[in-house]
Amino acid sequence: MEIPWPKWMEYVVLGLSIGFGAIAYIVIDRFQKRRDDPAVQESS
C-alpha cells in the first residue's frame, strides 16, 4: 500500500529527520563530555 506523498511532505520529513539527528548528536556529545571530563563531575 503506497501513500501518495505531496512533494512538500518529503522536505518536511527530511527537515525533521535532520533536526532530530542534530539534537540527538548534541545530547549524546554533551553526555559523553560530562562522563569523560572529571572537572565537570566535581563541580556538579
C-alpha positions, 0 to 999 in steps of 0.5 A, a space after each residue: 500500500 503506497 501513500 501518495 506523498 505531496 512533494 512538500 511532505 518529503 522536505 518536511 520529513 527530511 527537515 525533521 529527520 535532520 533536526 532530530 539527528 542534530 539534537 540527538 548528536 548534541 545530547 549524546 556529545 554533551 553526555 559523553 563530555 560530562 562522563 569523560 571530563 572529571 572537572 565537570 563531575 566535581 563541580 556538579 
